[in-house]
Amino acid sequence: MLDPLQEPFMQRALAEVVLLGIAGGALGCWVVFYGFSYAAESLSHSIFPGLVLAAIAAVPLLLGAVPAIVVAALAIALTARIAGIDREAAVAVVVTTMFGLGVLLALSPQSPPGIESLLFGDVFGVTDADLATAAGLTVLVAVALRLLHGRLLITGFDRGTARSLGVSPAFADVALLILLAAGIVVAVQGLGNLLVVAVFVGPAATARRLSDRMLPMMVLAAVFAVLAGVGGLYLSYYAGTAGGASVALAIVAAYLLSLPIARLRALRGQPPAPTGVTVT
């Protein structure tokens, strides 16, 4: 069990999944609560062309991911203003367009070898700079969620009367989406474009099955994310499977294991709240 810890690349990978697990688990509870799971997947896919351009130009992935996610957000907003196109259709159009553009760029002659790592991640290749960025994300998420906790709860529970309580629903939505976008941009470097959404949805969905109070749910989600991340890395190390895919598989396994526990909880008269969570 301790052999992998002797490897520097494994130490960095473990630190990365722990940091991302804490940030993704806590933030993911609000993503699930607000019904932004599809938005998380959409944002992660939309940055693919930016990642490919950054790889072609041999610059840090962040320099490509940030402009791409801004372009995607603006494109969704503009498309949704077209008569006859609702917001979900606008998201679908923009996401498929952006991802398709990324695939075309990835297939170009200028595309460097190993471009597939952008899709599935290279968690064993994280650098000290990546770890510093992940640590910064964790601090940002912790501080932001602490400051926004009341606003997010009020908006999530009763959007209709939030304004009468001095809370802007639009502000809460935008703040949460900005945090989600920042999390995706950071986590995509280790988990890849296709798998990054797992850390922001899977642990939170698992915790949601076991708790109907927001703060315990956030703690549970962070714990599940960290344990799944560590378990996935050990699976990858000993089984020779892809690191990011192994982490995603472990997250799915944790969710599946939570189902019978949630069922038992319901039979004992403690079902999770069907649409929301309890204020703590």
TIKETOR-125553 format. One record per atom (N, C-alpha, C, O): atom name; x, y, z. Coordinates in steps of 0.1 Angstrom, whole numbers. Layout:
residues N
  finu     px     py     pz
    CA      X      Y      Z
...
END
This chain:
residues 280
  finu     px     py     pz
     N      8    -12      0
    CA      0      0      0
     C      8     13      0
     O      4     23     -5
     N     20     12      6
    CA     29     24      7
     C     38     25     -5
     O     45     36     -6
     N     40     15    -13
    CA     50     15    -24
     C     47     27    -33
     O     56     34    -37
     N     35     29    -38
    CA     32     40    -47
     C     36     54    -41
     O     39     63    -49
     N     35     55    -28
    CA     38     68    -22
     C     53     72    -23
     O     57     83    -21
     N     61     62    -27
    CA     76     65    -29
     C     79     72    -42
     O     90     77    -44
     N     69     71    -51
    CA     71     77    -64
     C     67     92    -64
     O     56     95    -61
     N     76    101    -69
    CA     72    115    -69
     C     60    118    -77
     O     52    127    -74
     N     58    111    -89
    CA     47    114    -97
     C     34    110    -90
     O     24    116    -92
     N     34     99    -83
    CA     23     95    -75
     C     19    104    -64
     O      8    107    -61
     N     30    110    -57
    CA     27    119    -47
     C     20    132    -52
     O     11    137    -46
     N     25    137    -64
    CA     18    148    -70
     C      4    145    -74
     O     -5    153    -72
     N      2    133    -80
    CA    -11    129    -84
     C    -21    128    -72
     O    -32    133    -73
     N    -16    123    -61
    CA    -25    122    -49
     C    -28    135    -44
     O    -39    138    -40
     N    -18    144    -43
    CA    -21    158    -39
     C    -31    165    -48
     O    -40    172    -43
     N    -30    162    -61
    CA    -39    168    -70
     C    -54    164    -68
     O    -63    172    -67
     N    -56    150    -67
    CA    -69    145    -65
     C    -75    149    -52
     O    -87    151    -50
     N    -67    151    -41
    CA    -72    155    -28
     C    -77    169    -29
     O    -87    173    -25
     N    -69    178    -35
    CA    -73    192    -37
     C    -85    194    -45
     O    -94    201    -42
     N    -85    187    -57
    CA    -97    188    -66
     C   -109    181    -59
     O   -120    185    -61
     N   -107    170    -51
    CA   -118    164    -45
     C   -125    173    -35
     O   -137    173    -34
     N   -117    180    -27
    CA   -122    189    -17
     C   -130    200    -24
     O   -141    203    -20
     N   -124    207    -34
    CA   -131    218    -41
     C   -143    213    -49
     O   -153    219    -48
     N   -141    202    -56
    CA   -151    197    -65
     C   -163    191    -57
     O   -174    193    -61
     N   -160    184    -46
    CA   -171    179    -38
     C   -179    190    -32
     O   -192    189    -32
     N   -173    200    -26
    CA   -181    211    -19
     C   -189    219    -30
     O   -201    221    -28
     N   -182    222    -40
    CA   -189    230    -51
     C   -199    222    -58
     O   -210    227    -62
     N   -197    209    -60
    CA   -206    201    -67
     C   -219    199    -60
     O   -230    197    -67
     N   -220    201    -47
    CA   -233    200    -40
     C   -242    211    -44
     O   -254    209    -46
     N   -236    223    -46
    CA   -244    234    -51
     C   -248    232    -66
     O   -259    236    -70
     N   -239    226    -74
    CA   -241    224    -88
     C   -254    214    -89
     O   -262    217    -97
     N   -254    204    -81
    CA   -265    194    -81
     C   -277    201    -76
     O   -288    199    -82
     N   -276    208    -65
    CA   -288    215    -59
     C   -295    224    -69
     O   -307    225    -69
     N   -287    232    -76
    CA   -292    241    -86
     C   -296    235    -99
     O   -301    242   -108
     N   -293    223   -101
    CA   -296    216   -114
     C   -287    220   -125
     O   -291    221   -136
     N   -274    223   -121
    CA   -265    228   -131
     C   -256    216   -136
     O   -245    219   -142
     N   -260    204   -134
    CA   -251    193   -139
     C   -249    193   -154
     O   -238    191   -158
     N   -259    196   -161
    CA   -258    197   -176
     C   -249    209   -180
     O   -241    208   -189
     N   -250    220   -172
    CA   -241    231   -174
     C   -227    227   -172
     O   -218    232   -179
     N   -224    219   -162
    CA   -210    215   -159
     C   -205    207   -171
     O   -194    209   -175
     N   -213    198   -176
    CA   -208    190   -187
     C   -206    199   -200
     O   -197    197   -207
     N   -215    208   -202
    CA   -215    217   -213
     C   -202    226   -213
     O   -195    227   -223
     N   -199    231   -201
    CA   -188    240   -200
     C   -175    232   -202
     O   -165    237   -209
     N   -174    220   -197
    CA   -162    212   -199
     C   -160    209   -213
     O   -148    209   -218
     N   -170    205   -221
    CA   -168    202   -235
     C   -165    214   -243
     O   -158    213   -254
     N   -170    226   -239
    CA   -169    238   -247
     C   -154    243   -247
     O   -151    250   -257
     N   -146    239   -238
    CA   -133    245   -237
     C   -123    236   -246
     O   -111    240   -246
     N   -128    226   -252
    CA   -119    217   -259
     C   -111    224   -270
     O    -99    222   -271
     N   -117    232   -278
    CA   -109    239   -289
     C    -98    248   -283
     O    -87    249   -288
     N   -101    254   -271
    CA    -90    262   -265
     C    -79    254   -260
     O    -67    258   -261
     N    -82    242   -255
    CA    -71    233   -250
     C    -63    228   -262
     O    -50    228   -260
     N    -69    225   -273
    CA    -61    221   -284
     C    -52    232   -290
     O    -41    230   -293
     N    -58    244   -291
    CA    -50    255   -295
     C    -38    258   -286
     O    -27    261   -291
     N    -40    256   -273
    CA    -29    258   -263
     C    -19    248   -265
     O     -7    250   -264
     N    -23    235   -268
    CA    -13    224   -270
     C     -5    227   -283
     O      7    224   -283
     N    -12    231   -293
    CA     -5    234   -306
     C      5    245   -304
     O     16    245   -310
     N      1    256   -297
    CA     10    267   -295
     C     20    265   -284
     O     29    273   -281
     N     20    253   -277
    CA     29    249   -266
     C     29    259   -255
     O     39    263   -250
     N     17    264   -251
    CA     15    273   -240
     C      7    266   -229
     O      1    256   -232
     N      7    271   -217
    CA     -1    264   -206
     C    -16    263   -210
     O    -21    272   -217
     N    -22    252   -206
    CA    -36    250   -210
     C    -45    260   -205
     O    -56    263   -212
     N    -42    266   -194
    CA    -51    277   -189
     C    -53    288   -198
     O    -63    294   -199
     N    -42    291   -206
    CA    -43    302   -216
     C    -52    300   -227
     O    -57    309   -233
     N    -55    287   -230
    CA    -65    283   -240
     C    -79    281   -234
     O    -89    284   -240
     N    -79    276   -222
    CA    -92    272   -216
     C   -100    284   -212
     O   -112    285   -214
     N    -94    294   -206
    CA   -101    306   -202
     C   -108    313   -213
     O   -120    316   -212
     N   -101    317   -224
    CA   -108    324   -235
     C   -119    315   -241
     O   -130    320   -245
     N   -117    302   -242
    CA   -127    293   -248
     C   -140    293   -239
     O   -151    293   -245
     N   -138    293   -226
    CA   -150    292   -218
     C   -158    305   -218
     O   -170    305   -216
     N   -150    316   -219
    CA   -157    329   -220
     C   -165    330   -234
     O   -176    335   -234
     N   -158    326   -245
    CA   -165    326   -258
     C   -177    317   -257
     O   -188    321   -263
     N   -177    305   -251
    CA   -188    296   -250
     C   -199    303   -242
     O   -211    302   -247
     N   -196    309   -231
    CA   -207    316   -223
     C   -214    327   -231
     O   -226    328   -231
     N   -206    335   -238
    CA   -211    346   -246
     C   -220    340   -257
     O   -230    346   -261
     N   -215    330   -264
    CA   -222    324   -275
     C   -236    318   -270
     O   -246    319   -277
     N   -236    312   -259
    CA   -248    307   -253
     C   -258    318   -250
     O   -270    317   -254
     N   -253    329   -244
    CA   -262    340   -241
     C   -267    346   -254
     O   -279    350   -254
     N   -259    348   -264
    CA   -264    354   -277
     C   -274    345   -284
     O   -284    349   -290
     N   -270    332   -284
    CA   -279    322   -291
     C   -293    321   -285
     O   -303    320   -291
     N   -293    322   -271
    CA   -305    321   -264
     C   -315    333   -267
     O   -327    332   -264
     N   -309    344   -272
    CA   -317    356   -275
     C   -324    355   -288
     O   -333    363   -292
     N   -320    345   -296
    CA   -327    343   -309
     C   -341    337   -307
     O   -343    328   -300
     N   -351    343   -314
    CA   -365    339   -312
     C   -366    325   -316
     O   -361    320   -327
     N   -374    317   -308
    CA   -376    303   -311
     C   -366    293   -306
     O   -368    281   -308
     N   -355    298   -300
    CA   -345    290   -294
     C   -345    291   -279
     O   -341    302   -274
     N   -348    281   -272
    CA   -347    282   -257
     C   -333    280   -252
     O   -324    277   -260
     N   -331    281   -239
    CA   -317    281   -234
     C   -311    267   -236
     O   -299    267   -239
     N   -318    257   -233
    CA   -312    243   -235
     C   -308    241   -249
     O   -297    235   -251
     N   -316    245   -259
    CA   -312    243   -273
     C   -300    252   -276
     O   -291    247   -283
     N   -299    264   -270
    CA   -288    272   -273
     C   -275    266   -267
     O   -264    266   -274
     N   -276    260   -255
    CA   -264    253   -249
     C   -260    241   -258
     O   -248    239   -260
     N   -270    233   -263
    CA   -267    222   -271
     C   -260    226   -284
     O   -250    220   -288
     N   -265    236   -290
    CA   -259    241   -303
     C   -244    246   -301
     O   -235    242   -308
     N   -242    254   -290
    CA   -229    259   -288
     C   -219    248   -284
     O   -208    248   -289
     N   -223    239   -275
    CA   -215    229   -270
     C   -210    220   -282
     O   -198    217   -283
     N   -220    215   -290
    CA   -216    206   -301
     C   -207    213   -311
     O   -198    207   -317
     N   -210    226   -313
    CA   -201    234   -323
     C   -187    235   -317
     O   -178    233   -325
     N   -186    239   -305
    CA   -173    241   -299
     C   -165    228   -298
     O   -153    227   -302
     N   -172    217   -294
    CA   -165    204   -293
     C   -161    199   -307
     O   -150    194   -309
     N   -170    201   -317
    CA   -166    197   -330
     C   -155    205   -336
     O   -146    199   -343
     N   -154    218   -333
    CA   -143    226   -337
     C   -130    221   -330
     O   -119    220   -337
     N   -131    217   -318
    CA   -119    211   -311
     C   -114    198   -317
     O   -102    196   -319
     N   -124    190   -321
    CA   -120    177   -328
     C   -113    180   -341
     O   -103    174   -345
     N   -118    190   -349
    CA   -112    193   -362
     C    -98    198   -360
     O    -88    195   -367
     N    -96    207   -349
    CA    -82    212   -346
     C    -73    200   -342
     O    -61    200   -345
     N    -79    191   -334
    CA    -70    180   -329
     C    -66    171   -341
     O    -56    164   -340
     N    -74    170   -352
    CA    -70    162   -363
     C    -62    169   -373
     O    -58    163   -383
     N    -58    182   -371
    CA    -50    189   -380
     C    -36    184   -380
     O    -31    179   -370
     N    -28    187   -391
    CA    -14    182   -391
     C     -6    189   -380
     O      4    184   -376
     N    -10    201   -376
    CA     -2    209   -366
     C     -4    203   -352
     O      3    207   -343
     N    -14    194   -350
    CA    -17    189   -337
     C     -5    181   -332
     O      0    172   -339
     N      0    183   -320
    CA     11    176   -314
     C      7    162   -310
     O     -5    159   -308
     N     17    152   -309
    CA     13    139   -305
     C      8    139   -290
     O     12    148   -282
     N      0    129   -287
    CA     -5    128   -273
     C    -16    137   -270
     O    -20    140   -259
     N    -23    142   -281
    CA    -34    151   -279
     C    -46    145   -272
     O    -54    152   -266
     N    -46    131   -272
    CA    -57    125   -265
     C    -57    127   -250
     O    -67    125   -244
     N    -46    131   -245
    CA    -45    134   -231
     C    -54    146   -227
     O    -58    147   -215
     N    -57    154   -236
    CA    -66    165   -234
     C    -81    160   -231
     O    -88    166   -224
     N    -84    149   -237
    CA    -97    143   -235
     C    -98    135   -222
     O   -108    136   -215
     N    -88    128   -219
    CA    -88    119   -208
     C    -79    123   -196
     O    -79    116   -186
     N    -72    133   -198
    CA    -63    138   -187
     C    -50    131   -185
     O    -48    120   -191
     N    -42    137   -177
    CA    -29    131   -174
     C    -26    134   -160
     O    -17    142   -157
     N    -33    128   -151
    CA    -32    131   -137
     C    -18    127   -131
     O    -14    133   -121
     N    -11    118   -137
    CA      2    115   -133
     C     13    124   -138
     O     25    123   -135
     N      9    133   -147
    CA     18    143   -153
     C     17    157   -147
     O     22    166   -152
     N      9    158   -136
    CA      7    172   -130
     C     21    177   -125
     O     29    170   -120
     N     22    190   -126
    CA     35    197   -122
     C     32    204   -108
     O     21    205   -104
     N     43    210   -103
    CA     41    218    -91
     C     33    230    -93
     O     25    234    -85
     N     34    235   -106
    CA     25    247   -109
     C     10    243   -109
     O      2    250   -105
     N      8    231   -114
    CA     -6    226   -114
     C    -11    224   -100
     O    -23    227    -97
     N     -3    219    -91
    CA     -7    217    -77
     C    -10    231    -71
     O    -19    232    -63
     N     -2    241    -74
    CA     -4    254    -68
     C    -17    260    -73
     O    -24    266    -66
     N    -20    257    -86
    CA    -33    262    -92
     C    -44    255    -85
     O    -54    262    -82
     N    -43    242    -83
    CA    -54    234    -76
     C    -56    239    -62
     O    -67    240    -57
     N    -45    242    -55
    CA    -46    247    -41
     C    -53    261    -41
     O    -61    264    -32
     N    -49    269    -51
    CA    -56    282    -52
     C    -71    281    -55
     O    -79    288    -49
     N    -75    271    -63
    CA    -89    268    -65
     C    -96    264    -53
     O   -107    268    -50
     N    -90    255    -45
    CA    -96    250    -32
     C    -98    262    -23
     O   -109    263    -17
     N    -89    271    -22
    CA    -90    283    -13
     C   -101    292    -18
     O   -110    296    -11
     N   -101    294    -31
    CA   -112    302    -37
     C   -126    297    -35
     O   -135    304    -31
     N   -127    284    -37
    CA   -140    278    -35
     C   -145    279    -21
     O   -156    282    -18
     N   -136    276    -12
    CA   -139    276      3
     C   -143    290      7
     O   -153    292     14
     N   -136    300      3
    CA   -139    314      7
     C   -152    319      0
     O   -161    325      7
     N   -153    316    -13
    CA   -165    320    -20
     C   -178    314    -15
     O   -188    320    -13
     N   -177    301    -13
    CA   -189    294     -8
     C   -193    298      6
     O   -205    299     10
     N   -183    302     14
    CA   -186    307     28
     C   -193    321     27
     O   -203    323     34
     N   -188    329     18
    CA   -194    342     16
     C   -208    342     10
     O   -217    350     12
     N   -210    332      1
    CA   -222    331     -7
     C   -232    322     -1
     O   -243    320     -7
     N   -229    315     10
    CA   -237    305     15
     C   -252    309     17
     O   -261    302     12
     N   -254    320     24
    CA   -268    325     26
     C   -275    328     13
     O   -287    325     12
     N   -268    335      4
    CA   -275    339     -9
     C   -278    326    -17
     O   -289    326    -23
     N   -269    317    -17
    CA   -272    304    -25
     C   -284    297    -19
     O   -292    291    -26
     N   -284    296     -6
    CA   -295    289      1
     C   -309    295     -2
     O   -318    289     -6
     N   -309    308      0
    CA   -322    316     -2
     C   -327    314    -17
     O   -338    311    -19
     N   -318    316    -26
    CA   -321    315    -40
     C   -325    300    -44
     O   -335    298    -51
     N   -318    291    -38
    CA   -321    277    -42
     C   -334    272    -36
     O   -341    264    -42
     N   -338    277    -24
    CA   -350    272    -18
     C   -362    280    -23
     O   -373    274    -25
     N   -361    293    -25
    CA   -373    300    -29
     C   -369    312    -38
     O   -368    323    -34
     N   -367    308    -50
    CA   -362    318    -60
     C   -372    329    -62
     O   -369    341    -64
     N   -385    326    -60
    CA   -396    336    -63
     C   -395    347    -53
     O   -399    359    -56
     N   -392    344    -40
    CA   -392    355    -30
     C   -378    360    -26
     O   -377    367    -17
     N   -368    355    -33
    CA   -354    359    -30
     C   -352    374    -31
     O   -345    380    -22
     N   -358    380    -41
    CA   -356    394    -42
     C   -362    402    -30
     O   -357    412    -26
     N   -373    397    -25
    CA   -379    404    -14
     C   -371    404     -1
     O   -372    411      8
     N   -361    394     -1
    CA   -352    392     10
     C   -339    399      7
     O   -329    398     15
     N   -338    406     -4
    CA   -326    414     -8
     C   -315    405    -15
     O   -304    409    -15
     N   -319    394    -21
    CA   -310    385    -27
     C   -314    385    -42
     O   -325    382    -46
     N   -304    386    -51
    CA   -306    386    -65
     C   -304    371    -70
     O   -292    367    -69
     N   -314    365    -75
    CA   -312    351    -81
     C   -302    351    -92
     O   -294    341    -93
     N   -302    361   -100
    CA   -292    362   -112
     C   -278    362   -106
     O   -269    356   -112
     N   -276    370    -96
    CA   -262    371    -90
     C   -258    357    -85
     O   -246    353    -87
     N   -267    350    -78
    CA   -263    337    -72
     C   -260    327    -84
     O   -250    320    -83
     N   -268    328    -94
    CA   -266    319   -106
     C   -252    321   -112
     O   -244    312   -115
     N   -250    334   -115
    CA   -237    338   -121
     C   -225    335   -113
     O   -215    330   -118
     N   -226    338   -100
    CA   -215    335    -91
     C   -212    320    -91
     O   -200    316    -91
     N   -222    312    -90
    CA   -220    297    -90
     C   -214    292   -103
     O   -205    284   -103
     N   -219    298   -114
    CA   -214    293   -127
     C   -199    298   -129
     O   -191    291   -135
     N   -196    310   -124
    CA   -182    314   -125
     C   -173    305   -117
     O   -162    301   -121
     N   -177    301   -105
    CA   -169    291    -97
     C   -168    278   -104
     O   -157    272   -104
     N   -179    274   -110
    CA   -179    261   -117
     C   -169    262   -129
     O   -162    252   -131
     N   -170    273   -136
    CA   -161    274   -148
     C   -146    274   -143
     O   -138    268   -150
     N   -143    281   -132
    CA   -130    281   -127
     C   -125    267   -123
     O   -114    263   -126
     N   -134    260   -117
    CA   -131    247   -113
     C   -128    237   -124
     O   -119    229   -124
     N   -136    239   -135
    CA   -134    230   -147
     C   -121    234   -153
     O   -114    225   -158
     N   -118    246   -155
    CA   -106    251   -161
     C    -93    245   -154
     O    -84    241   -161
     N    -94    245   -141
    CA    -83    239   -133
     C    -82    224   -133
     O    -72    218   -136
     N    -94    218   -131
    CA    -94    203   -130
     C    -92    196   -143
     O    -87    185   -144
     N    -95    203   -155
    CA    -94    196   -168
     C    -79    192   -171
     O    -77    183   -179
     N    -70    199   -165
    CA    -56    196   -168
     C    -52    182   -163
     O    -43    175   -168
     N    -58    177   -152
    CA    -55    164   -146
     C    -65    153   -150
     O    -61    142   -152
     N    -78    157   -152
    CA    -88    147   -154
     C    -93    147   -169
     O   -100    137   -173
     N    -90    157   -177
    CA    -93    156   -191
     C   -107    162   -194
     O   -115    164   -185
     N   -109    166   -206
    CA   -121    173   -211
     C   -133    164   -209
     O   -144    170   -206
     N   -133    151   -211
    CA   -144    143   -210
     C   -148    138   -196
     O   -159    134   -194
     N   -138    138   -187
    CA   -140    132   -174
     C   -141    142   -163
     O   -144    138   -152
     N   -137    154   -165
    CA   -137    164   -155
     C   -150    166   -148
     O   -150    169   -136
     N   -161    165   -155
    CA   -174    167   -149
     C   -177    157   -138
     O   -185    160   -129
     N   -170    146   -138
    CA   -173    135   -128
     C   -170    140   -114
     O   -178    137   -105
     N   -160    148   -112
    CA   -156    152    -99
     C   -166    163    -93
     O   -166    165    -81
     N   -173    170   -102
    CA   -182    180    -98
     C   -197    176    -97
     O   -205    183    -91
     N   -199    164   -101
    CA   -213    158   -101
     C   -214    145    -93
     O   -223    144    -84
     N   -205    136    -96
    CA   -206    123    -90
     C   -205    123    -74
     O   -215    117    -68
     N   -195    128    -68
    CA   -195    128    -53
     C   -207    135    -47
     O   -212    131    -37
     N   -211    147    -53
    CA   -222    154    -48
     C   -235    146    -49
     O   -243    146    -40
     N   -237    139    -60
    CA   -249    131    -62
     C   -249    119    -52
     O   -259    115    -47
     N   -237    114    -49
    CA   -236    103    -39
     C   -240    108    -25
     O   -247    102    -18
     N   -234    120    -22
    CA   -237    126     -9
     C   -252    129     -7
     O   -258    129      3
     N   -258    134    -19
    CA   -272    137    -19
     C   -281    126    -15
     O   -292    127     -9
     N   -276    114    -18
    CA   -284    102    -15
     C   -284     99      0
     O   -292     91      5
     N   -274    104      7
    CA   -272    100     21
     C   -274    111     31
     O   -274    109     43
     N   -277    123     26
    CA   -279    135     35
     C   -288    145     29
     O   -288    147     17
     N   -297    151     37
    CA   -305    162     32
     C   -302    175     39
     O   -311    184     39
     N   -290    176     44
    CA   -286    189     50
     C   -273    193     43
     O   -264    185     41
     N   -273    206     39
    CA   -263    210     30
     C   -248    209     35
     O   -240    204     28
     N   -246    214     47
    CA   -232    213     52
     C   -227    199     54
     O   -216    196     49
     N   -234    190     60
    CA   -230    176     60
     C   -228    170     46
     O   -219    162     44
     N   -237    174     37
    CA   -236    169     23
     C   -223    173     17
     O   -217    165     10
     N   -219    186     19
    CA   -207    191     13
     C   -195    183     19
     O   -185    180     12
     N   -195    180     32
    CA   -184    173     38
     C   -183    159     32
     O   -173    154     29
     N   -195    152     31
    CA   -196    139     26
     C   -191    139     12
     O   -183    130      8
     N   -195    148      4
    CA   -191    149    -10
     C   -176    150    -12
     O   -170    143    -20
     N   -170    159     -4
    CA   -156    161     -4
     C   -148    148      0
     O   -138    144     -6
     N   -153    141     10
    CA   -147    128     15
     C   -148    118      4
     O   -139    111      1
     N   -160    117     -2
    CA   -162    107    -13
     C   -153    110    -25
     O   -147    101    -30
     N   -152    123    -28
    CA   -143    126    -39
     C   -129    123    -37
     O   -122    118    -46
     N   -124    126    -25
    CA   -110    123    -21
     C   -108    108    -21
     O    -98    103    -27
     N   -116    100    -15
    CA   -115     86    -14
     C   -115     80    -28
     O   -107     71    -31
     N   -125     84    -36
    CA   -126     79    -50
     C   -113     83    -58
     O   -108     74    -66
     N   -108     95    -56
    CA    -96     99    -63
     C    -84     90    -59
     O    -77     86    -68
     N    -82     88    -46
    CA    -71     80    -42
     C    -73     66    -46
     O    -63     59    -51
     N    -85     60    -45
    CA    -87     47    -49
     C    -85     45    -64
     O    -80     35    -69
     N    -89     55    -72
    CA    -87     54    -86
     C    -73     54    -90
     O    -68     48   -100
     N    -65     62    -83
    CA    -50     63    -86
     C    -43     50    -82
     O    -35     45    -90
     N    -47     44    -71
    CA    -42     30    -68
     C    -46     20    -78
     O    -37     11    -82
     N    -58     20    -83
    CA    -62     11    -93
     C    -54     13   -106
     O    -50      3   -112
     N    -52     26   -110
    CA    -44     29   -122
     C    -30     24   -120
     O    -24     18   -129
     N    -24     26   -108
    CA    -10     22   -106
     C     -8      7   -107
     O      2      3   -113
     N    -17     -1   -101
    CA    -15    -15   -101
     C    -21    -22   -112
     O    -16    -33   -116
     N    -31    -17   -118
    CA    -38    -23   -130
     C    -33    -18   -143
     O    -37    -24   -153
     N    -26     -7   -143
    CA    -21     -2   -155
     C    -31      5   -164
     O    -30      6   -176
     N    -42     10   -157
    CA    -53     17   -165
     C    -50     32   -165
     O    -42     37   -157
     N    -58     39   -173
    CA    -56     54   -174
     C    -60     60   -161
     O    -70     56   -154
     N    -52     70   -156
    CA    -54     76   -143
     C    -68     83   -142
     O    -75     80   -133
     N    -71     92   -152
    CA    -83    100   -151
     C    -95     91   -152
     O   -105     92   -145
     N    -95     81   -161
    CA   -106     71   -163
     C   -108     63   -150
     O   -119     60   -146
     N    -97     59   -144
    CA    -98     51   -131
     C   -105     59   -120
     O   -113     54   -112
     N   -101     72   -119
    CA   -107     81   -109
     C   -122     82   -112
     O   -130     81   -103
     N   -126     84   -124
    CA   -140     86   -128
     C   -148     73   -125
     O   -159     73   -120
     N   -141     61   -128
    CA   -148     48   -125
     C   -150     47   -110
     O   -160     42   -106
     N   -140     51   -102
    CA   -142     50    -87
     C   -153     59    -82
     O   -160     55    -73
     N   -155     70    -88
    CA   -166     79    -85
     C   -179     73    -88
     O   -188     74    -80
     N   -180     67   -100
    CA   -193     60   -103
     C   -195     48    -94
     O   -207     46    -90
     N   -185     41    -90
    CA   -186     30    -81
     C   -191     34    -68
     O   -200     28    -61
     N   -186     46    -63
    CA   -191     51    -50
     C   -206     55    -51
     O   -213     52    -41
     N   -210     60    -62
    CA   -224     63    -63
     C   -233     51    -63
     O   -243     50    -57
     N   -228     41    -70
    CA   -236     28    -71
     C   -237     22    -57
     O   -247     16    -53
     N   -226     22    -49
    CA   -226     17    -36
     C   -235     24    -27
     O   -240     19    -17
     N   -237     37    -30
    CA   -246     45    -21
     C   -261     42    -23
     O   -269     45    -14
     N   -264     36    -34
    CA   -279     34    -37
     C   -285     24    -27
     O   -296     28    -22
     N   -279     13    -24
    CA   -286      4    -13
     C   -286     11      0
     O   -296      8      8
     N   -276     19      4
    CA   -276     25     16
     C   -287     36     17
     O   -294     37     27
     N   -289     43      6
    CA   -300     53      5
     C   -313     46      6
     O   -323     51     12
     N   -314     34      0
    CA   -327     27      0
     C   -330     22     15
     O   -341     23     19
     N   -320     18     22
    CA   -322     14     36
     C   -326     26     44
     O   -334     25     53
     N   -320     37     41
    CA   -323     49     48
     C   -337     53     46
     O   -344     58     56
     N   -342     51     34
    CA   -356     54     31
     C   -366     45     38
     O   -376     49     43
     N   -362     32     39
    CA   -371     22     46
     C   -371     25     61
     O   -381     21     67
     N   -361     31     66
    CA   -361     35     80
     C   -368     48     83
     O   -368     53     94
     N   -374     54     72
    CA   -382     66     74
     C   -374     78     74
     O   -378     89     79
     N   -362     78     67
    CA   -353     90     66
     C   -350     92     51
     O   -338     92     48
     N   -360     94     43
    CA   -357     96     28
     C   -351    110     26
     O   -354    119     33
     N   -342    111     16
    CA   -337    124     12
     C   -348    133      7
     O   -357    128      1
     N   -347    146      9
    CA   -356    155      4
     C   -357    154    -11
     O   -346    153    -17
     N   -369    154    -17
    CA   -370    151    -31
     C   -365    162    -40
     O   -360    160    -51
     N   -365    175    -36
    CA   -361    186    -45
     C   -351    195    -39
     O   -345    203    -46
     N   -349    194    -26
    CA   -339    204    -20
     C   -332    198     -8
     O   -331    186     -7
     N   -326    206      0
    CA   -319    202     11
     C   -323    211     23
     O   -329    221     21
     N   -320    206     35
    CA   -324    213     47
     C   -313    224     51
     O   -301    221     49
     N   -318    235     55
    CA   -309    246     59
     C   -302    241     72
     O   -308    235     81
     N   -288    244     72
    CA   -281    242     84
     C   -275    255     90
     O   -268    255    100
END
